[in-house]
Amino acid sequence: MDYALGIVAAAIAMVAWGFGDFLIQKFARRIGDWESLFYISIFGAIVIFPFIYGQLPALVSNSKILILLLATSVVLLAAALLDFEALKEGKIAIAEPVFVLEIPVAALLAFIVIREGITFYQTLLIGGLILGLVLVSVRRFKLQKRMWLEKGVALAVIGSIFMGATNFLFGIAARETSALMVNWFTSLFLAVVCIAYLAHKSKLHKLRIDGGKKAGLLLGLCMFDNVAWIAFAYATVLVPIAIAVSISQCFIIITVLLGIFVSHEKLMRHQKVGVVIAIALAIALAAITV
């Protein structure tokens, strides 16, 4: 039953991240990385606080847990800013396939650090799933060599490594505390850092104006992103981190489909093949994990 709930949580994270990533692509370009990250974080910190209030005394008295949560927050800050900047650069068609690197990075860290292994068949399915997601993400194969050296791609590679590490640390922190606690702590940390940076840059007034103009889009972005992280944290508690990351990473399919139905983008033949492969293998992975 626990594994089944973990798979459901990972699927919820997949859907929420799909919508959230689609909105981030629109919002971050309009108001900026730090502004977007602040709104997402302060929303999470406020909404989650009533549910973790009773856990604070135990948290404050445990220095090891505080260090773990702080490390998770720092790595998440770096990963989020790198990913936001990569998306804002306008090279999404090239950068998106790189984000799949999060899966092997998180799986490798889980294996090396906590010796959390997965079966041979799960490994094969995850490998096929990664291939399917790459096919879904790649819009065209005729890429010039210099395009892979552009800023957006470099940021996507580094961001994916950091995000893979974040996924691993999130899983560990959620197991040591709770899914809500790790989300609240990281959200509060990011909100404080972002507001300090924006105040230093004298952008607080602009932050309020932009938030008022884009209130509907902003609310949707905050809700989807926070739901995704909470669901993902629950998933990592109930199933191996590699499985939780692999299934939730299928949000790329959701993002691509939203591009088709909302932005009227066309799905190429190889992308259709990738969608079928990724969905089929994700279902198979979930089935043998439960």
N, C-alpha and C positions, 0 to 999 in steps of 0.2 A: 504493500500500500504506500509506503514512504517513497519508493522509487517512482510509482505512478504519479504521486503528487509532485515530485520533483520534475518529471517530464512535463506535466501541465504548467508548472511555474516557468520552466524554460520556454515553453510555447507562448505563454503570455508575454514574457520578455521579448521574444522574437517579434510579435505583432506590435507591441508598444514601441520598440526601438525602430521598427520599420516606419511607422508614422512619425515618430520623433525625429529620426534622421532626415526624413523628407522635409519636415518643417524647419529643422536647423539649417538646411541648405538655403532656405529662403530667408530666414530670420537673421542668421549670422552675417550675411552679405549686406543687409540693410542697416544694422545698428552696430555690429562688431562682435568680436569673440568674447571679450571680457564682460560686455553688457549681457549677452545671451547667457553666459555661464552664471552670472550673478542672479539673474531672474530664476533660472532653473534651481539653483542652490538655495536661495532664500525661501522659495516656495516649499522645497522639501524639508528644510530645517523647521519651518513654522508648522507645517501640516503633521509631521511625524512626532514633534516634541511631546504632545500629550500622551502618546503611547509608550514613550521610553523614560518619562520623568522619574518613575520609581526605580529605574536601574542606575541612575546617576551616582548615588552614594557609593555603590559597589565599584563603579567605573573609576571614580576619582581616587579610590584607595588602592587601585591595581596599576602600578607603573608599567608593567610589561604589556598589558592590554592597551594602555594609553599610547605607548610607543608604537605598537602594531597599528593602531587606528591612525596615528599621525603619519606613519610611513605610507599607509594606504592612501591617505588624503593627498600627500605630496606627489606621489606617483600619478594619482588620478588627475590632479591639477595639470601636470605636464602633459599627460595623454590627451585630456580634453582640449587644451589650447592648441596642441599640435594637430589634432583631428579637425577642429573647427577651422583652423587656418588652412589646412589642406583642402577642405571643402570650399572655403571662401576663395581660394586661388583660381577657381574656375576650371580646374583640370579633373573634374569628377570622373570623367570617362576613363581616365588612366589611374586615378588614385583609388577608386573603389575596389578593384581587384586586389590591391595591396592590403586592404583592411582584413582580408581573410587570414593574413599572417597571425592575427590574434589567436587563432585556434591552436596551431602548433606551439606557439610561445607559451600559452597558458598550460597546455598539456605537458610540455617538457618541464616546466617549473614544478608542476604538481608531482611529476615522476621523480625529479631530482631531489626536491626539498622534502616532501612528505611521503615519498615512495608510493604514491597513489597510482597504481597501474590500471590499465584497461585490457580487455581480452583481445586476442588476435583478430577476431571477427569485428569487434568494435573499432579496432584500429583501421582495418580495411574499409569499413563503412565511412569512417571519418575522412580517410584519404579521398575516397570517391566523392564525398560531400564537398570537400574543399575544391576538387576539380569542377564539380557542378556549379558552385558559387562563383568560381573564376569565370566560367563560361557565361554565366548570367551577367556578371559585372562588366566584362569586356564588350564594348560597343563595336569595335573594329580591330582587326588584327594587323593592318598595315600601319604600324607605328614607326616613326622615324627614331633613329637611335638617340638623337639629341633630346627627344621628348622625355625620355626616362631620366634625364639629368636635370629636368626643370624643378623649380622649387616645390611645387605642389606634390610631386612624386616623392622627393626626398623627405618632406614633412610627413607624408602618408606612411612611409616605411618606418621612420623613427616613431611616429605616433602609434603605429600598430604594435611595435615592440613594447612600448610603454603601456598600451591598453591591454595587451596580453598579460603583462605583469600585474596590472590593476585587477584584471579578472581573477587572477590567482590570489592576490592579496585580499580581495573582497571575499572570496570563498573562505579563506583562512580566518579572517576577522569575523565573518558571519557565524562561523562554527564556534569561535571563542566567546562571542558576545551574543548577538542575535542579528537577524536580517535587518530589522528596523534600526537597531543601534548603529550599525556600521553605516547605514544610509544617512541617519541623522548627523552623526559626527562628521562624516565627509562633506555633507551639505553645508553644515555650519562653518567648517574650516574654509571651504571654497567661497562662501558668501562673505566672510570676513576679509579674506585675501582680495577678493574682487572689489569690494567697496573701498578698501584702503587704496588699491591701485587707481580706481576711478576718481577717488578724491584727490590723489596726488596729481592726476592729469586734469583736474578741474572739469570732469565730465558728469558730475552728479546731476546737474540741471538738465543736461541733454538726456541722461538716463531716464529721468522722470517723464520728459516730453515724449521720447520714443516709446516708452512703455504705455503711455496713454493712447498714442496713435495706433499701436499694434496690439491692443489689449486682447482681442479675441484670438489672434494667432499665437500670442505669447502664452495665454492660459492653456491652450492646447498643447503647445510645446512643453511647458512645465509639467503638465499632467502625464503626458505620454512618457517623457524621459524618467520621471521619478517612479512611475509604475514599473517601467522596465527594469530599473536598478533594484527595486525592492523584490520583484519577482525573480530576478536573476540571483540575488543573494539567497533567497529561499531555496532556489534550485540547487545551488552549490552545497547547501547543508544536507540535502536529501539524496543527491546523486553525485558521482565523481565529477570533479571540476571540468575535465575534458569533455564529458558528455553535455554538461550544462552550457558550456561555451559553444560547442558545435551546433547544438539545436538553436540556441538563441541567436547565433550568428546568421541564421537563415533570414534575418530581418532584411538582408540585401534583396531577397526576392520580393518582399513587400514594397521596398523602396522602388524597385524597378517597375512593379505593377502599378504603383501610384503614378509613376512617371508616364505610363501608358494612358491610364484613364483620366488623370488630372491634367497633365502637361501635354497630352496627345503625342507622346513619343512612340515610335514604331519598334516592335520587338523583332530582332533579326533571327535568322534560322538557328544559329549556334546558341543564342540566348534561350530560345524555346527548348532546345535540347538540354541546356543547363538547368532550366527550371524543372523539367521532368526528372532529370537525374537527382538534383538536390532534394526535391520533395520526396521522391521515392526512397532515397537513402536515409533521409531524416526520419521518415516513418519507420523504416526498417531498424534504424538505430534505436528509436524510442521503443519499438516492439521487443527487441532482444534485451533491452536494459530493464524494462519493467519486471 
